[in-house]
Amino acid sequence: MPRRRIYLDNAATSFPKPPEVLEAMVRYATDVGVSPGRGAYAEVREADRIVRECRELICRLMHGADPDHVIFTLNATDALNLAIKGLVSPHRRRGEPVHLVTTWMDHNSVLRPYHALRTDGAQVTHLGGDPRTGTVTPDQVDRAIRADTRVVAVVHGSNVTGAIQPIAEIGAVCRRRGVPLLVDAAQTLGHCPVNVEHDDIDLLAFPGHKGLLGPLGTGGLYIRPGLEARLDPLREGGTGSNSEQDVQPAVLPDKYEPGSPNAIGIAGLAAGVRWILDRGVETLRAHEANLVGIILDAIDATPGVRVLGPAGAEARCGVVAITVDGMTPEEVSATLDRDFGVLTRSGLHCAPGAHRMMNTTEGGGATRLSVGPFLTADDARHVADAVHKLGSRTLEGAGA
Ligand SMILES: Cc1ncc(COP(=O)(O)O)c(C=O)c1O
């Protein structure tokens, strides 16, 4: 096994994390330890402060209006389920028709909840996009919206092509048509600037464990103030507040956060987001775009290697998916790991529609390389060199 190991699977979960993340979690576990919102002693007040601070930091990062509208969830999937099913539920209760819009570039964490609702009678429109990038146009969204459309869900940055959707323009359309826009920021929050107020984003679902550099088991949903009146909770239970009432409290965040939270994870997440804010998300974005540029340049110069998605680094998040002539994606990943110490993810990436659009389903998908803030330009050159050698080897093997 080569000594140098380069982790390029940050789209699955980021690694490594800043040391401050582990320190914050160890401090929580050793010095605080208690369940937030349950009691009035000093340790509970400190736990409450940490959880509150995490909401404030995340709200600042996405330019939200109110930290209490940042709801903690298990991961992005949990947040997307809350948003989609919570918006549909009041219409179901009233026996009203339900129409849902999304794109074929979206992840199974949107496609599968939509499918489940469809088997229950909802109608679904999937938007196809540009054949090279998968991006949709605001006009397509406008034409898809109907009087009974309850939500438009769009992935911000594709976890397959890396392509960034024109979210601000889509947001303007949805706002004008009065339909909530749910953005899946699983590949963008922490990597790219996100501004929910400016871009008319009503709901933003995000993982805590990817771009925000927190631990696995963290995520969240931002809910635009006012929208909570139309969004049912998926779970009811103890909140440490209004315990005499039979009904779930209407106040946020309690409405959507029954049960003891993952406070240790949230402590780590707060440290991750602080690390990002201290450096500036624009700086991190520029760093990752530079890494992606180095990798793309090498691939462009390699016959037999195809890169999916937009041509340059600017139009994509930190994701580069490739196919190599004469090799399955699994073989590409295995060779990159064994011979070059480069760790990648092959297959359909839980986004079957995106692979259908890119015509990569038959070949078993693609091999995804996804960068993070701790990779250096030297690492990116090593990766670029590895992909170049791989492509050249298969060409030699084919006798070209
Ligand atoms: C675009 C996209 N959406 C949603 C998810 C789901 O995120 P999580 O694993 O936090 O549930 C992922 C994760 O791979 C993703 O890439």
The ligand as an SDF file (V2000), in Angstrom:
LIG
                    3D

 16 16  0  0  0  0  0  0  0  0999 V2000
  -26.6070   16.1270   -3.0460 C   0  0  0  0  0  0  0  0  0  0  0  0
  -26.8090   15.3380   -1.7950 C   0  0  0  0  0  0  0  0  0  0  0  0
  -27.9640   15.4360   -1.1490 N   0  0  0  0  0  0  0  0  0  0  0  0
  -28.1850   14.7660   -0.0090 C   0  0  0  0  0  0  0  0  0  0  0  0
  -27.2420   13.9370    0.5340 C   0  0  0  0  0  0  0  0  0  0  0  0
  -27.5450   13.2060    1.7930 C   0  0  0  0  0  0  0  0  0  0  0  0
  -26.7340   13.6750    2.8410 O   0  0  0  0  0  0  0  0  0  0  0  0
  -26.6670   12.9080    4.2200 P   0  0  0  0  0  0  0  0  0  0  0  0
  -25.7440   11.7690    4.0230 O   0  0  0  0  0  0  0  0  0  0  0  0
  -26.1430   13.9220    5.1890 O   0  0  0  0  0  0  0  0  0  0  0  0
  -28.0370   12.4670    4.5720 O   0  0  0  0  0  0  0  0  0  0  0  0
  -26.0140   13.8070   -0.1010 C   0  0  0  0  0  0  0  0  0  0  0  0
  -24.9770   12.8960    0.4370 C   0  0  0  0  0  0  0  0  0  0  0  0
  -24.2990   12.2020   -0.1930 O   0  0  0  0  0  0  0  0  0  0  0  0
  -25.7860   14.5270   -1.2980 C   0  0  0  0  0  0  0  0  0  0  0  0
  -24.6360   14.4470   -1.9560 O   0  0  0  0  0  0  0  0  0  0  0  0
  1  2  1  0
  2  3  1  0
  2 15  2  0
  3  4  2  0
  4  5  1  0
  5  6  1  0
  5 12  2  0
  6  7  1  0
  7  8  1  0
  8  9  2  0
  8 10  1  0
  8 11  1  0
 12 13  1  0
 12 15  1  0
 13 14  2  0
 15 16  1  0
M  END
$$$$
